[in-house]
């Protein structure tokens, strides 16, 4: 089958099948072979890898993955794309297409069935409307995945990598950095897609840590504190925690713990690093929930 990294071939398939792009599914298909090569290289795909692709679309990246990997499992929600995938992936014996919603797919079952329970790599040009639940689901769960290389909105890629002091710093930054090393692979302009998205894009590589960079006695409490702090970004951290209905601490208790860490009681959450949130959570956790 003709290489879909060549825009001419993609346009031919689109016209032949009369494809109308589904905005609700975040359909923006890649048409740039350099970007595709870069993704495959950054994802370090080898012949003994089993790769999960989220949203194969018409099979563009799937073709590149199939050339490089041992096996590719691609989960696509849009039923209308299945006959097209059958055509564009004909000849690749090592691709399995599954129709379904990635957020409702049993990924453990896929890893067990197609990779004997060994860690898979995830590679995708993600549908942007569900980037955060997909990425957080992959990081927080115990699904064996060791590397995630994905196209996301440029702004989201920035949020994943920044630390205190940036306006982009928030709960997503802290969660990603707790679970993985986040590296920017490439910035990708709208003209690399058909149709063109309204936003800039970026490829980001998340390598999951075997050992977490900070230790918190109670991981869930730490993330509840982080959420409370960024839900009320303009408030002081002590107020944010004291006001949060989901947390049992008073403003005074929060302020005492913050001062014990050598910080001002008036500090905002956005000034704290991941290890400071871990320390705060340990101090408050000692009080018991
Ligand atoms: N991989 C293709 C490419 O790079 O050209 C298409 C990428 S497009 C940005 C996102 C794809 O994800 C679309 O094919 C869309 O139908 C699919 N998709 C959207 N929501 C999904 C979901 N919940 N589960 C699985 N696939 C989904």
Boltz pocket constraint, residues with backbone or C-beta under 6 A from the ligand:
constraints:
  - pocket:
      binder: B
      contacts: [[A, 24], [A, 25], [A, 26], [A, 27], [A, 28], [A, 29], [A, 30], [A, 54], [A, 55], [A, 56], [A, 57], [A, 58], [A, 59], [A, 60], [A, 61], [A, 62], [A, 75], [A, 76], [A, 77], [A, 78], [A, 100], [A, 101], [A, 102], [A, 103], [A, 124], [A, 125], [A, 126], [A, 127], [A, 128], [A, 130]]
      max_distance: 6.0
